């Protein structure tokens, strides 16, 4: 109760169509909807092990690959965390309605990845949350 999530994976650079391979660049789009106004909301979306979330400004981090990222709606993150395990965006205030967050990852490792659920939660009202399971992701060599 509280939030609805829709997750879409969009290929930015893909070696083989309809198949993820090591080195592919993927844009992750999260379409979110809040059922009511809330303060301090966090969006947490796990990434496959070994992947790099682009846009942090580190070496080999192409600015051109992240230029197409869009943020829509009346919310703006107070802070974005791009860790090795998940993308997290913290919002000071989220009004009722829809918004979108996007980020870009590079798939650096091969394997079959079973990721935990994508989650949106009001930090100080944990009963206000939304969760969707992630599909198993196969990355070929």
MIGUSE-178872 format. One record per atom (N, C-alpha, C): z negated, x, y. Coordinates in steps of 0.1 Angstrom, whole numbers, padded with zeros to 4 digits, always signed. Last residue first. Layout:
BEGIN
ZXY
...
END
This chain:
BEGIN
+0221+0283-0144
+0223+0296-0139
+0235+0298-0131
+0209+0250-0132
+0216+0259-0142
+0218+0273-0136
+0183+0229-0129
+0190+0239-0122
+0196+0249-0132
+0173+0196-0130
+0178+0207-0138
+0186+0216-0130
+0145+0177-0124
+0156+0184-0118
+0160+0196-0126
+0133+0144-0129
+0134+0158-0134
+0146+0164-0128
+0124+0126-0099
+0132+0128-0112
+0131+0142-0116
+0092+0117-0088
+0104+0125-0086
+0111+0126-0100
+0076+0086-0078
+0078+0097-0087
+0091+0105-0085
+0061+0080-0047
+0072+0077-0055
+0073+0089-0065
+0036+0064-0026
+0040+0074-0036
+0052+0070-0044
+0015+0059+0001
+0027+0056-0006
+0031+0067-0015
-0015+0046+0016
-0007+0056+0010
+0006+0050+0005
-0045+0039+0026
-0032+0037+0031
-0023+0048+0027
-0068+0050+0016
-0063+0038+0009
-0049+0034+0014
-0075+0071+0033
-0068+0074+0021
-0063+0062+0013
-0077+0075+0063
-0078+0062+0056
-0070+0064+0043
-0073+0100+0072
-0086+0095+0074
-0088+0081+0068
-0045+0105+0066
-0056+0114+0062
-0070+0109+0062
-0024+0084+0050
-0032+0085+0062
-0044+0094+0059
+0003+0098+0031
-0010+0093+0031
-0016+0094+0045
+0029+0100+0008
+0026+0098+0022
+0012+0092+0023
+0044+0120-0017
+0033+0112-0013
+0032+0112+0003
+0062+0124-0047
+0062+0126-0033
+0052+0116-0027
+0046+0137-0078
+0051+0126-0069
+0052+0130-0055
+0057+0168-0093
+0047+0157-0090
+0053+0147-0080
+0086+0176-0112
+0078+0177-0100
+0068+0166-0099
+0099+0195-0135
+0093+0181-0135
+0082+0182-0123
+0128+0213-0140
+0116+0211-0132
+0111+0197-0131
+0143+0237-0159
+0141+0222-0158
+0127+0220-0151
+0162+0264-0144
+0152+0258-0153
+0152+0243-0152
+0164+0291-0120
+0170+0282-0129
+0159+0276-0138
+0158+0296-0085
+0155+0298-0099
+0161+0287-0107
+0164+0289-0059
+0165+0303-0063
+0163+0306-0078
+0178+0267-0039
+0174+0267-0053
+0175+0282-0058
+0168+0262-0006
+0177+0270-0015
+0171+0271-0029
+0164+0232+0013
+0159+0242+0004
+0171+0249-0003
+0156+0214+0043
+0166+0221+0035
+0160+0231+0026
+0146+0181+0054
+0144+0196+0053
+0154+0201+0043
+0138+0153+0073
+0147+0160+0065
+0143+0175+0065
+0126+0120+0078
+0123+0134+0079
+0133+0141+0069
+0125+0089+0096
+0132+0098+0087
+0128+0113+0089
+0110+0057+0098
+0113+0070+0103
+0119+0078+0092
+0102+0022+0106
+0109+0032+0098
+0110+0046+0105
+0069+0008+0113
+0083+0008+0113
+0089+0020+0104
+0041+0013+0133
+0047+0005+0123
+0062+0006+0124
+0037+0048+0143
+0037+0034+0145
+0043+0026+0134
+0017+0075+0138
+0029+0069+0132
+0028+0054+0135
+0005+0105+0152
+0005+0090+0153
+0018+0085+0147
+0006+0131+0142
-0007+0126+0149
-0007+0111+0150
+0017+0141+0111
+0020+0133+0122
+0007+0128+0129
+0028+0168+0092
+0016+0161+0097
+0020+0154+0110
+0046+0175+0063
+0047+0172+0077
+0035+0164+0081
+0053+0199+0038
+0043+0190+0044
+0046+0188+0059
+0069+0208+0009
+0071+0206+0023
+0060+0196+0027
+0055+0230-0016
+0058+0217-0011
+0062+0218+0004
+0052+0257-0025
+0051+0246-0035
+0055+0232-0029
+0055+0275-0005
+0062+0278-0017
+0062+0266-0027
+0056+0256+0026
+0050+0265+0016
+0059+0267+0004
+0058+0247+0055
+0069+0250+0045
+0064+0261+0035
+0046+0223+0075
+0042+0234+0066
+0053+0235+0056
+0046+0212+0108
+0053+0212+0095
+0049+0225+0087
+0029+0192+0131
+0030+0204+0124
+0038+0202+0112
+0034+0168+0143
+0026+0177+0151
+0026+0191+0145
+0066+0152+0142
+0055+0159+0135
+0047+0168+0145
+0071+0121+0156
+0075+0135+0157
+0063+0143+0151
+0086+0088+0156
+0075+0098+0153
+0080+0112+0153
+0104+0068+0158
+0095+0070+0170
+0084+0079+0166
+0135+0080+0143
+0123+0071+0144
+0115+0075+0156
+0146+0110+0126
+0148+0097+0133
+0136+0089+0133
+0158+0141+0123
+0146+0134+0124
+0148+0121+0132
+0181+0160+0104
+0178+0149+0114
+0164+0143+0112
+0199+0190+0099
+0186+0182+0096
+0184+0172+0108
+0220+0206+0104
+0223+0192+0102
+0210+0183+0099
+0210+0232+0106
+0214+0225+0118
+0216+0210+0116
+0205+0248+0084
+0195+0237+0087
+0199+0229+0100
+0225+0265+0082
+0223+0257+0070
+0213+0245+0074
+0224+0281+0105
+0235+0271+0103
+0232+0261+0092
+0202+0298+0101
+0201+0287+0110
+0212+0276+0109
+0192+0312+0071
+0204+0308+0079
+0201+0296+0088
+0173+0336+0062
+0171+0322+0065
+0182+0318+0075
+0170+0363+0058
+0180+0356+0050
+0179+0341+0052
+0136+0363+0070
+0149+0370+0066
+0157+0362+0057
+0124+0332+0085
+0123+0345+0078
+0136+0351+0075
+0124+0307+0097
+0128+0319+0105
+0126+0332+0098
+0121+0284+0084
+0109+0291+0088
+0112+0303+0096
+0144+0273+0073
+0140+0269+0087
+0127+0275+0092
+0141+0263+0038
+0147+0270+0049
+0142+0265+0063
+0121+0269+0012
+0124+0259+0022
+0129+0267+0034
+0132+0281-0019
+0128+0285-0006
+0131+0274+0004
+0119+0279-0053
+0128+0275-0042
+0123+0280-0029
+0100+0284-0072
+0110+0295-0068
+0119+0291-0057
+0099+0251-0084
+0093+0265-0084
+0104+0275-0081
+0110+0225-0063
+0111+0232-0076
+0105+0246-0074
+0086+0209-0041
+0099+0215-0043
+0099+0223-0057
+0070+0178-0030
+0070+0191-0038
+0085+0196-0039
+0060+0166+0000
+0071+0165-0010
+0072+0178-0017
+0040+0147+0020
+0040+0158+0011
+0050+0156+0000
+0030+0137+0051
+0040+0136+0041
+0040+0148+0033
+0001+0124+0067
+0008+0135+0061
+0018+0131+0051
-0011+0111+0098
-0004+0108+0085
+0002+0121+0080
-0029+0103+0122
-0029+0115+0113
-0024+0111+0099
-0030+0068+0126
-0031+0081+0131
-0033+0091+0120
-0008+0039+0124
-0019+0048+0118
-0019+0062+0125
+0004+0006+0122
+0002+0018+0130
-0009+0026+0124
+0019-0004+0090
+0010-0006+0102
+0009+0007+0110
+0037+0003+0071
+0034-0011+0072
+0025-0014+0084
+0063+0026+0075
+0049+0024+0077
+0047+0009+0078
+0087+0043+0056
+0084+0030+0064
+0069+0028+0063
+0112+0068+0054
+0098+0064+0053
+0096+0051+0061
+0133+0089+0037
+0133+0077+0046
+0120+0070+0043
+0140+0121+0035
+0129+0112+0032
+0130+0101+0042
+0163+0143+0021
+0161+0133+0031
+0150+0123+0026
+0170+0176+0017
+0162+0165+0012
+0159+0156+0023
+0198+0195+0010
+0191+0188+0021
+0183+0177+0014
+0203+0225-0007
+0201+0211-0009
+0193+0206+0004
+0223+0250-0020
+0215+0246-0008
+0215+0231-0008
+0223+0271-0049
+0227+0259-0042
+0218+0256-0030
+0212+0291-0064
+0218+0295-0052
+0223+0283-0044
+0217+0277-0096
+0210+0287-0088
+0218+0292-0076
+0229+0243-0094
+0229+0257-0099
+0221+0266-0090
+0233+0209-0102
+0226+0219-0094
+0226+0233-0101
+0261+0189-0103
+0253+0198-0111
+0246+0208-0102
+0282+0176-0089
+0273+0168-0098
+0264+0177-0107
+0303+0205-0087
+0299+0192-0083
+0291+0185-0094
+0290+0238-0083
+0296+0228-0092
+0293+0214-0088
+0279+0249-0059
+0289+0256-0067
+0297+0247-0076
+0272+0236-0028
+0270+0234-0042
+0282+0240-0049
+0256+0231+0001
+0264+0241-0005
+0262+0240-0020
+0244+0206+0004
+0249+0213+0016
+0259+0223+0011
+0238+0175-0012
+0243+0189-0013
+0248+0194+0000
+0209+0157-0009
+0223+0158-0004
+0227+0173-0005
+0187+0135-0023
+0191+0149-0023
+0206+0149-0019
+0164+0112-0010
+0178+0114-0013
+0180+0129-0013
+0138+0088-0013
+0142+0102-0013
+0156+0104-0018
+0118+0065+0003
+0131+0067-0004
+0135+0081-0002
+0087+0049+0005
+0094+0061+0005
+0107+0060-0002
+0063+0030+0024
+0074+0030+0014
+0082+0043+0016
+0028+0025+0028
+0040+0033+0031
+0050+0031+0020
+0008+0005+0022
+0008+0013+0034
+0021+0019+0038
+0000+0008-0012
+0000+0000+0000
+0000+0009+0012
END
